């Protein structure tokens, strides 16, 4: 009998021990203080814990749910949420582990994604890429019911569990770093709905649409089969590279108020700039050029570039000018070990470097020019025409060419918000594990794996999307990719009716303002409106043909919000510009009707004619126009029987067609096929 009692006591003790042991409870970065959960929903919450562990999520609005960690340590519950409100507290328990999430709001949650025009922050990228009225917008951003989670940039060959980032509560101190488009979208929703709004912002300048699509979905497109196979083979090597990288010295690049962490860095500045430093065994690169065209491939980081030249005796003691052209993104430039110029701040990637070299620094004979370059996003390198990279006499303009072979060595690699550093004297970067594929922001599926998959299946109301510039020249493929992306995201976020609203590209010259490459892409975007629960805004009237990053982001964000307010929140308001509907040929005239033309069509007569028509042969001619009520009537003496119409169908087109609400029509073509 005693043995039996002892046996059962031991069992009870073991059971108690099992309940109290550390369950290794983990939550993704999304589930942290200040988060916003979708109201009136079953909000997905997930994480990791020891297999078999019961996990309980409880809220102080009264809901509580439990689940069990699977064999792979993953767990998930769906927590019922009431109407908007807060702040609330969530408590997650597993064994003896307890995690608490404070200041949780319930409201409307949207995903914002795309490339640079979605990434562009409210404070802009001075000095050239500015947001209109940004100072006033930032000063007025004391809006604690708007929260934004910004995903740090990353790539991966396989889907990841987590991202870097945190929820930020809107205030003048932090709002400058928020996506401007997403901010104005959220602000409009919050003003009209009077509920908290949460934005999950995951974008990367220069990214291609295919980078944001899962490998399973992208496998349907033949053009990416080879790259997807290479990425599948890359996974073990990538894990090895990541482990090696994490063993390196590192520092955070997370921005803080009033501090740019990339300014003032000393990454072996004495060694890299000193004229006595030998660079004979350094890697070689032809400049001008991009580092992406070297063995580094898609790489963000910090490099030293060096070049030796001979100064003629006749130049000694004379003032010089060092012209290097634009450097993407930042530089420190030295002449024989002396700093002669710098652009350490961000935003100067298009600014030509032209630095004065004082006369007392100029000695006859061998001279070393050294440039420490930081590439912190997208393509990095020297972007001048070759004949503009020169060292010249300030007085006469006589010059020595600087284009051609330069030596370089890597001293840092940027991954997300972390800078990993390397010693150029020992060249420890050369010991890195080799990778067969260099992943970047245009690598198929790489951004989905690292910056989107870890967000799923967070419960969303919808998504806003501003992307397409990188896919210009592939209009027909883009239609397929966009359809894949929308379908893919709806599956991953477990919402077949997920709203998806996007931006038709703004005008920009694309090296030829009269060309049509981006017009074809814009038409592909317009035709994707056939997908259910999608909508598109036009930016023809708020673009800048000379700047791919137009300043008027408030109109962009608010127009996206109009679509959401009308279609998701049942508000009665105009939300789209005129969209071409039915065309009819009457003699030599083409009559075109529009939807979203309530109040009538409006044509800005101060804008050069944007209308063209063509016969069955597809040759377009400028068209005369007139309005008959809500119908646009077009004709041309060169077209006897019109068949097709184009509007604003050039890279640098302007908006001239609006509805009475002042919303512009998108560019469009009624041709049966889109050209690439």
C-alpha positions in Angstrom: 0.0 0.0 0.0 2.8 2.4 0.9 4.5 1.6 -2.5 1.3 2.4 -4.3 1.0 5.8 -2.5 4.6 6.6 -3.3 4.1 5.6 -6.9 1.1 7.9 -7.3 2.9 10.7 -5.5 5.8 10.5 -7.8 3.4 10.6 -10.8 1.8 13.7 -9.4 5.2 15.3 -8.8 6.3 14.5 -12.3 3.1 16.0 -13.7 3.6 19.1 -11.7 7.2 19.3 -12.8 6.0 19.0 -16.4 3.5 21.8 -16.0 6.0 24.1 -14.5 9.0 23.5 -16.7 10.1 26.3 -19.1 8.2 25.7 -22.3 10.5 27.8 -24.5 7.6 30.1 -25.4 8.4 32.4 -28.4 6.3 35.0 -30.2 7.1 36.6 -33.6 8.0 40.3 -33.5 4.5 41.2 -34.7 3.1 40.3 -31.3 4.6 43.0 -29.1 3.6 46.0 -27.2 1.5 48.7 -29.1 0.2 46.1 -31.6 -3.1 46.5 -33.4 -5.4 43.5 -33.9 -8.3 43.4 -36.3 -11.6 44.1 -34.6 -14.7 41.9 -35.0 -12.6 38.9 -36.1 -10.9 35.8 -35.0 -7.3 37.1 -34.9 -4.6 34.6 -35.6 -1.9 34.5 -32.9 1.0 32.1 -33.2 4.5 31.2 -32.0 6.7 28.4 -30.8 6.8 26.3 -27.7 8.1 22.9 -26.6 6.1 20.1 -28.5 3.0 19.0 -26.7 2.8 22.1 -24.5 -0.6 23.7 -24.0 -0.5 27.4 -24.8 -3.2 29.8 -23.6 -3.9 33.3 -24.8 -6.1 35.4 -22.7 -7.2 39.0 -23.1 -8.6 41.5 -20.6 -11.7 42.0 -22.9 -12.7 38.5 -21.7 -11.7 36.2 -24.5 -9.4 33.2 -23.9 -8.3 30.4 -26.2 -5.9 27.5 -25.9 -4.0 25.3 -28.3 -1.1 22.8 -28.3 2.4 23.1 -29.7 2.9 20.6 -32.6 5.8 18.3 -33.1 7.7 21.1 -34.9 7.1 23.4 -31.9 4.6 25.6 -33.8 1.3 26.6 -32.2 -1.5 28.8 -33.2 -4.8 30.0 -31.8 -7.6 32.3 -33.2 -8.6 34.9 -30.6 -12.1 36.4 -30.9 -12.0 40.2 -30.9 -14.9 42.6 -30.2 -15.4 46.1 -31.6 -12.6 48.6 -31.8 -11.2 49.8 -28.5 -8.3 49.5 -26.0 -5.7 49.7 -24.8 -5.8 46.0 -23.7 -3.4 43.5 -22.4 -2.8 40.0 -23.8 -1.3 37.2 -21.7 0.3 34.1 -23.2 1.2 31.2 -21.0 2.8 27.9 -21.7 4.1 25.8 -18.8 6.0 28.2 -16.5 6.5 30.6 -19.3 4.4 33.8 -19.5 4.6 36.6 -21.9 2.6 39.8 -21.6 1.7 42.2 -24.4 0.7 45.7 -23.3 -1.1 48.6 -25.0 -3.0 46.4 -27.5 -5.6 48.2 -29.7 -8.4 46.7 -31.6 -9.2 48.4 -34.9 -8.5 48.1 -38.6 -5.3 46.4 -39.8 -3.8 46.8 -43.3 -0.7 45.6 -45.0 1.3 48.2 -47.1 3.9 46.8 -49.5 5.7 47.5 -52.8 8.9 49.3 -53.8 10.4 52.7 -53.2 7.3 54.8 -53.6 5.7 52.8 -50.8 8.9 52.7 -48.8 9.6 56.5 -49.1 9.2 57.9 -45.6 7.2 60.8 -44.5 10.4 62.8 -44.0 11.4 62.0 -47.6 14.9 61.4 -48.8 16.4 64.8 -48.9 17.7 66.7 -50.7 16.1 65.6 -54.0 13.2 63.2 -53.0 10.9 65.2 -50.8 7.4 64.8 -49.5 5.1 67.8 -50.0 4.3 69.5 -46.7 6.1 66.8 -44.7 7.1 69.1 -41.9 3.5 70.0 -41.2 2.4 66.4 -41.4 5.1 65.2 -39.0 4.4 68.0 -36.6 0.7 67.0 -36.5 1.4 63.3 -36.2 0.5 63.0 -32.5 -2.1 60.3 -33.2 -1.7 57.4 -30.7 -4.5 55.5 -32.4 -2.4 55.0 -35.5 0.4 52.4 -35.2 2.9 51.1 -37.8 5.1 48.0 -37.9 7.9 48.5 -40.4 9.6 45.2 -41.5 13.4 45.4 -41.8 14.7 44.5 -45.3 15.9 40.9 -45.6 16.1 38.1 -48.2 15.9 34.3 -47.8 15.7 31.3 -50.0 13.2 29.6 -47.7 10.3 31.0 -45.7 11.3 32.4 -42.3 9.5 32.3 -39.0 10.2 35.9 -38.0 11.1 39.5 -39.1 12.9 42.4 -37.5 10.6 45.3 -36.5 8.4 46.7 -33.8 5.1 48.5 -33.5 5.5 52.3 -33.3 2.8 54.6 -31.9 2.4 57.7 -34.2 4.0 60.8 -32.8 6.1 63.7 -34.3 9.2 61.9 -32.9 8.8 58.7 -35.0 6.3 59.5 -37.8 9.0 60.8 -40.1 10.2 57.3 -40.6 6.8 55.9 -41.5 5.9 55.1 -45.1 4.4 58.3 -46.3 1.8 56.6 -48.6 0.8 54.2 -45.8 0.7 57.1 -43.3 -1.8 59.2 -45.3 -3.9 56.1 -46.0 -4.0 55.3 -42.3 -4.7 58.9 -41.3 -7.6 59.1 -43.6 -9.1 55.8 -42.4 -8.7 56.9 -38.8 -10.3 60.3 -39.4 -13.3 58.8 -41.1 -13.9 55.7 -39.0 -12.8 57.0 -35.6 -11.2 53.6 -34.8 -7.5 52.6 -34.3 -5.6 51.8 -37.5 -2.6 49.5 -37.7 -0.3 49.3 -40.7 2.2 46.5 -41.3 4.6 48.0 -43.7 6.8 45.7 -45.7 8.5 47.2 -48.8 11.8 47.5 -50.5 12.9 50.1 -53.1 13.7 48.7 -56.5 12.0 45.3 -55.7 10.4 43.3 -58.5 6.9 41.8 -58.2 8.2 38.3 -58.5 10.3 38.8 -55.3 7.0 39.1 -53.3 5.4 35.8 -54.5 5.8 32.3 -52.9 7.9 29.7 -54.8 4.8 27.4 -55.0 2.8 30.1 -56.8 5.7 31.5 -58.9 6.5 28.0 -60.2 3.5 28.5 -62.5 5.5 31.0 -64.5 8.0 29.2 -66.8 10.4 32.1 -66.8 11.4 31.6 -63.2 11.8 27.8 -63.1 15.6 27.8 -63.3 16.0 30.5 -60.6 13.6 28.7 -58.2 15.6 25.5 -58.6 18.8 27.3 -57.8 17.3 28.8 -54.7 16.1 25.4 -53.5 19.7 24.1 -53.7 21.0 27.3 -52.1 19.2 26.8 -48.7 21.9 24.8 -46.9 24.7 27.2 -48.0 22.6 30.2 -47.0 22.2 28.8 -43.5 26.0 28.4 -43.3 26.5 31.9 -44.6 24.1 33.4 -42.0 25.8 31.5 -39.2 29.2 32.9 -40.4 27.8 36.4 -40.7 26.4 36.3 -37.2 29.9 35.4 -35.8 31.2 38.7 -37.1 31.4 42.0 -35.1 28.2 43.9 -35.6 26.3 47.0 -34.7 22.7 48.2 -34.9 21.6 50.5 -37.7 18.2 51.0 -36.1 17.4 54.7 -36.5 16.8 56.8 -33.4 15.4 60.3 -33.0 17.8 62.8 -34.6 20.5 60.1 -35.2 21.5 58.6 -38.5 23.6 55.5 -37.5 25.5 55.5 -40.9 27.0 59.0 -40.2 30.3 59.1 -38.4 31.3 55.5 -38.8 35.0 54.7 -38.6 35.5 51.5 -40.6 39.2 51.4 -40.9 39.3 54.9 -42.3 43.0 55.4 -41.6 43.9 52.1 -43.3 41.5 52.5 -46.2 42.6 56.1 -47.0 46.3 56.0 -46.3 48.5 56.3 -49.4 51.0 53.8 -48.0 48.3 51.1 -47.8 49.0 48.4 -50.4 46.0 47.4 -52.5 47.7 45.2 -55.0 45.9 42.1 -53.9 42.4 43.8 -53.6 39.6 42.8 -55.9 39.2 44.8 -59.1 36.2 46.6 -60.6 35.7 48.9 -63.6 34.2 52.2 -62.7 31.7 53.7 -63.4 29.7 50.7 -62.5 27.5 48.9 -59.9 28.8 46.5 -57.3 25.9 44.3 -58.3 27.8 43.6 -61.5 30.8 42.2 -59.5 31.1 38.8 -57.8 29.3 40.4 -54.8 26.0 40.4 -56.7 23.0 41.8 -54.9 24.9 43.3 -52.0 24.3 46.2 -49.5 27.3 47.2 -47.5 30.4 49.3 -47.1 33.5 49.2 -49.4 36.8 50.9 -49.9 37.7 51.9 -53.5 41.2 53.0 -54.4 43.0 54.1 -57.5 46.6 55.3 -58.0 47.3 58.0 -60.6 50.4 60.0 -61.6 50.2 63.8 -61.0 52.3 65.7 -63.7 55.0 67.9 -62.4 53.3 70.9 -64.1 50.3 70.3 -61.8 52.1 70.5 -58.5 50.9 73.2 -56.2 47.8 73.9 -58.3 44.2 73.6 -57.1 42.3 70.6 -58.6 38.7 69.4 -58.8 37.9 65.7 -58.3 34.8 64.7 -60.3 33.4 61.3 -59.5 29.7 61.8 -60.6 26.8 60.4 -58.5 27.7 57.8 -55.9 25.0 55.5 -54.7 24.5 56.0 -51.8 27.1 57.7 -49.5 30.8 58.5 -49.6 33.9 59.7 -47.9 36.5 60.8 -50.4 40.3 61.1 -49.8 43.1 62.6 -51.8 46.4 61.1 -50.8 45.1 60.4 -47.3 43.3 63.8 -46.8 39.6 64.0 -46.7 38.5 66.3 -49.5 34.8 65.7 -49.6 31.9 63.7 -48.2 28.2 63.0 -48.6 27.5 61.0 -45.4 23.8 61.8 -45.2 21.3 59.7 -47.0 19.4 61.0 -50.1 22.3 62.1 -52.2 22.5 59.0 -54.4 21.8 61.2 -57.5 24.1 64.0 -56.6 27.3 64.3 -58.6 30.4 64.4 -56.4 32.7 67.3 -57.3 35.3 68.0 -54.6 37.9 70.7 -54.4 41.5 69.6 -53.8 43.6 72.4 -52.2 46.8 73.4 -54.0 49.1 72.5 -51.0 47.9 68.8 -51.3 49.0 68.5 -54.9 52.4 66.9 -55.3 54.0 65.5 -58.5 54.1 61.7 -58.8 52.0 58.9 -57.5 48.8 59.9 -55.7 46.1 57.7 -54.3 42.4 58.5 -54.5 40.4 56.5 -51.9 36.6 56.4 -51.6 34.7 54.8 -48.8 31.3 54.0 -50.3 28.1 52.9 -48.4 25.4 51.2 -50.4 22.5 50.8 -48.1 19.7 49.9 -50.5 19.2 48.9 -54.2 21.9 49.2 -56.7 25.1 50.7 -55.4 28.2 52.2 -57.1 29.4 55.0 -59.3 26.9 56.3 -61.9 28.6 59.0 -63.9 29.3 58.7 -67.6 32.9 57.5 -67.9 34.1 60.7 -69.4 32.8 62.7 -66.4 35.0 60.8 -63.9 38.1 63.0 -64.0 40.7 64.8 -61.9 41.1 68.3 -63.4 42.9 71.5 -63.0 40.5 74.1 -61.5 41.9 76.9 -63.7 42.2 75.3 -67.1 40.1 72.2 -67.0 43.0 70.0 -68.2 42.1 66.5 -66.9 43.2 63.0 -66.0 40.6 60.3 -66.6 39.6 58.3 -63.5 37.3 55.7 -65.2 38.5 52.2 -65.7 40.1 49.8 -63.2 39.8 50.5 -59.4 40.6 48.3 -56.5 38.1 47.5 -53.8 37.7 45.7 -50.5 34.6 45.0 -48.4 34.5 46.3 -44.8 30.8 45.9 -44.0 27.7 44.1 -45.0 24.2 45.5 -44.2 21.4 43.0 -43.4 18.2 44.6 -42.3 19.0 46.9 -39.3 22.4 45.2 -38.6 25.9 46.1 -39.9 28.4 43.3 -39.9 32.0 44.5 -40.1 35.2 43.0 -41.5 38.9 43.9 -41.2 40.3 44.9 -44.6 43.9 44.4 -43.4 43.3 40.7 -43.0 40.5 40.5 -45.6 38.4 38.3 -43.4 35.5 38.9 -45.7 37.2 36.6 -48.2 36.7 33.7 -45.8 33.0 33.8 -46.2 31.1 30.7 -47.3 30.5 30.7 -51.0 27.0 31.2 -52.3 25.9 30.0 -55.8 23.1 32.6 -55.9 23.3 36.2 -54.7 19.9 37.2 -53.4 18.6 40.7 -53.6 15.4 42.7 -53.9 14.7 41.4 -57.4 15.4 37.7 -56.7 12.2 35.6 -57.3 10.5 34.7 -54.0 13.3 36.1 -51.8 11.3 38.9 -50.3 8.2 36.8 -49.9 10.2 34.3 -47.8 11.9 36.9 -45.6 9.5 39.8 -45.4 6.0 38.5 -46.1 5.7 34.8 -45.1 6.6 35.6 -41.5 3.6 38.0 -41.4 1.1 35.3 -42.3 -1.5 34.5 -41.3 -1.9 37.8 -39.4 -5.5 38.8 -39.6 -5.9 41.8 -42.0 -8.7 43.8 -43.6 -6.7 44.4 -46.8 -3.5 45.4 -48.5 -2.3 48.5 -50.4 0.4 48.1 -53.0 2.6 50.6 -54.8 5.0 48.7 -57.2 5.7 48.2 -60.9 8.6 50.5 -61.9 11.1 47.6 -61.8 8.8 45.5 -64.0 8.5 48.1 -66.8 9.2 46.3 -70.1 7.4 43.2 -69.0 3.8 44.3 -69.1 2.2 41.0 -70.1 4.2 39.0 -67.6 3.3 41.6 -65.0 -0.4 40.8 -65.5 0.2 37.2 -64.7 2.5 38.0 -61.8 0.0 40.4 -60.2 -2.7 37.8 -60.4 -0.5 35.3 -58.8 0.5 37.7 -56.1 -3.1 38.6 -55.1 -4.2 35.0 -55.1 -1.1 34.0 -53.2 -1.5 36.6 -50.5 -5.2 35.8 -50.1 -4.3 32.2 -49.5 -1.5 33.0 -47.1 -3.5 35.4 -45.0 -6.5 33.0 -45.1 -8.9 35.6 -46.6 -10.3 34.9 -50.0 -11.9 38.3 -50.1 -8.8 40.3 -48.9 -9.1 43.8 -50.3 -6.2 44.7 -52.6 -5.9 48.4 -53.7 -3.0 49.6 -55.7 -1.4 52.5 -57.5 -1.1 52.9 -61.2 2.4 54.2 -61.9 3.0 57.9 -61.9 4.5 59.5 -65.0 8.3 59.4 -65.3 10.6 59.7 -68.3 12.2 56.2 -68.1 15.0 57.7 -70.3 12.4 58.7 -72.9 9.4 60.7 -71.9 7.7 60.1 -75.3 8.3 56.4 -75.0 5.5 53.9 -74.1 7.3 51.3 -71.9 5.7 52.4 -68.6 2.4 53.1 -70.4 2.2 49.4 -71.3 2.8 48.5 -67.7 0.2 51.0 -66.5 -2.3 49.4 -68.9 -1.4 46.0 -67.4 -2.2 47.4 -64.0 -5.5 48.8 -65.2 -6.6 45.5 -66.7 -5.9 43.8 -63.4 -8.9 45.6 -61.9 -10.9 42.7 -63.3 -9.8 40.7 -60.2 -12.5 40.8 -57.6 -12.1 43.0 -54.5 -9.3 45.0 -56.1 -9.1 48.7 -57.0 -6.6 51.0 -58.6 -5.9 54.7 -58.3 -4.4 57.0 -60.9 -1.5 59.3 -60.2 -1.2 61.0 -63.6 -1.9 64.3 -62.0 0.5 64.0 -59.0 3.6 62.6 -60.7 6.8 64.3 -61.7 8.3 63.3 -65.1 11.7 64.3 -63.8 11.6 62.4 -60.5 10.5 58.8 -60.0 9.7 59.6 -56.4 7.0 62.2 -56.7 6.3 64.4 -53.7 2.5 64.3 -53.5 2.1 61.2 -51.4 -0.9 62.6 -49.5 -3.2 62.3 -52.6 -1.9 58.8 -53.2 -2.6 57.6 -49.6 -6.0 59.3 -49.5 -7.1 58.0 -52.9 -6.3 54.4 -51.7 -8.3 55.1 -48.6 -11.3 56.3 -50.7 -11.4 52.8 -52.2 -11.3 51.2 -48.7 -13.9 53.6 -47.2 -16.3 53.0 -50.1 -15.9 49.3 -50.6 -14.9 47.9 -47.2 -16.6 50.4 -44.9 -19.7 51.2 -47.0 -19.2 55.0 -47.0 -21.0 56.9 -49.8 -18.2 58.8 -51.5 -16.5 59.0 -54.9 -13.5 56.7 -54.9 -12.4 56.3 -58.5 -11.6 58.4 -61.4 -13.5 57.8 -64.7 -12.9 54.3 -66.1 -13.4 53.4 -69.8 -16.5 51.3 -70.3 -18.2 50.9 -73.6 -17.1 52.2 -77.0 -19.2 52.6 -80.1 -18.3 53.7 -83.6 -20.7 56.1 -85.2 -19.4 56.9 -88.7 -16.0 58.4 -88.3 -16.4 59.0 -84.6 -15.7 56.8 -81.6 -18.0 57.3 -78.7 -16.6 56.2 -75.3 -18.6 56.0 -72.1 -17.2 55.7 -68.6 -18.1 54.4 -65.2 -17.4 56.6 -62.1 -18.3 59.7 -64.1 -21.1 60.8 -61.8 -21.4 64.6 -62.1 -20.0 64.5 -65.6 -16.6 64.3 -67.2 -14.1 67.2 -67.0 -11.2 67.8 -69.4 -8.4 70.2 -68.5 -8.0 72.3 -71.6 -4.6 73.6 -70.4 -3.0 70.2 -70.8 -1.8 69.2 -74.2 -4.1 66.7 -76.0 -3.7 63.2 -74.5 -6.2 61.4 -76.8 -5.3 59.2 -79.8 -7.4 56.9 -82.0 -6.5 54.2 -84.5 -8.2 52.2 -87.1 -8.0 48.4 -87.4 -4.3 48.7 -88.5 -3.4 50.0 -85.0 -1.7 53.2 -86.2 -2.6 55.9 -83.8 -3.1 59.6 -84.5 -4.0 62.6 -82.3 -7.7 62.8 -81.8 -10.1 65.7 -81.7 -12.4 65.5 -78.7 -15.7 66.7 -77.5 -18.0 65.9 -74.6 -21.6 64.8 -75.0 -22.9 64.4 -71.4 -20.9 61.6 -69.9 -19.7 60.4 -73.3 -16.3 61.3 -74.8 -16.5 61.6 -78.6 -13.2 61.2 -80.6 -12.3 61.7 -84.2 -9.4 62.3 -86.5 -9.2 63.2 -90.2 -6.5 60.5 -90.5 -8.8 57.7 -89.3 -11.9 57.0 -91.3 -13.2 54.2 -89.2 -11.8 54.3 -85.6 -11.4 51.1 -83.7 -9.2 51.8 -80.7 -8.5 54.7 -78.4 -5.6 55.6 -76.2 -5.4 58.1 -73.4 -2.2 59.5 -71.7 -0.3 56.7 -73.2 3.3 57.8 -72.9 5.9 57.6 -70.2 5.7 61.3 -69.4 1.9 61.8 -70.0 -0.2 64.3 -68.0 -3.7 64.0 -66.6 -6.4 65.9 -68.5 -9.5 63.7 -67.9 -11.3 63.9 -64.5 -14.7 63.4 -63.0 -16.6 66.1 -61.1 -15.0 64.9 -57.9 -11.6 65.9 -59.2 -10.3 62.3 -59.4 -8.2 61.6 -62.6 -8.8 58.8 -65.1 -6.0 56.3 -65.4 -4.1 56.0 -68.7 -5.7 53.4 -70.9 -5.8 51.7 -74.3 -8.6 49.7 -75.8 -6.3 47.7 -78.0 -6.9 43.9 -77.6 -3.3 43.2 -76.7 -0.7 45.0 -74.7 2.8 45.4 -76.1 5.8 45.0 -73.9 
